[in-house]
């Protein structure tokens, strides 16, 4: 899992929570670092802050959806508004969490996002198998 937040305290808190849950993760302090990490490693989920200097959460989300369209992204922000939530969901975010967040809510949202990722992978695998089978049958 990749955690992206410019606030050290939130990165530390999320890192601690994810360690307790036994989730392997990497923390980045901005969008550019996150894109470099995504290019270097495979992640199952991204949790990103909405407001960050440089590349903000919406720009990072847009870039992830272009480069890794199946990768679920959970957006978090301390500046929670309905408009921001709707915008992030329309732009492809899996979910939206307001800071300060409830630990149980985060745990459930992460579990559901990872389950969604598994379903998307299975779907892609089955489509590939079906396409392969259909091509074989047409011979």
C-alpha positions, 0 to 999 in steps of 0.5 A: 500500500502507498500512503501519500500525505505532506503532513508527517503526523498523518504519515506516522499515524497511518504507518502505525495503523497499517503496521498493526494491521500487518499491511506492508506499506510505503509513505511518501510526502508528495505526489511526485514521490508517489509517482516515482514509487508507483513506477518502481514498485507494484502497490495494491492501494493508494491512500492520498491526501487531498491538499498537498504542495506541488502535485495535489491529491486531485492531480495525483489521482488523475495521473494514477488513473491514466497510468494505473487505471485499475489501482484503487485510490482512497482520498483523505482530507481535513478540508472535507466538503461534499463538492470535494468528495463528489469530485474525487469520486467522479475522477476515479477515487475508490472512496473518500475519508475525512480527517480526522478519520475513525480507525475502524472506518479506515480499516473497513474502507481499506479492506473493501478497497483491497477486495475490490482490487482482487475482484478487478484482477480476477475479472481481468484474468477471466476476460483474458482467458475468455478472449484466448479461448474464443481465439482458439475456437475460431481457428 
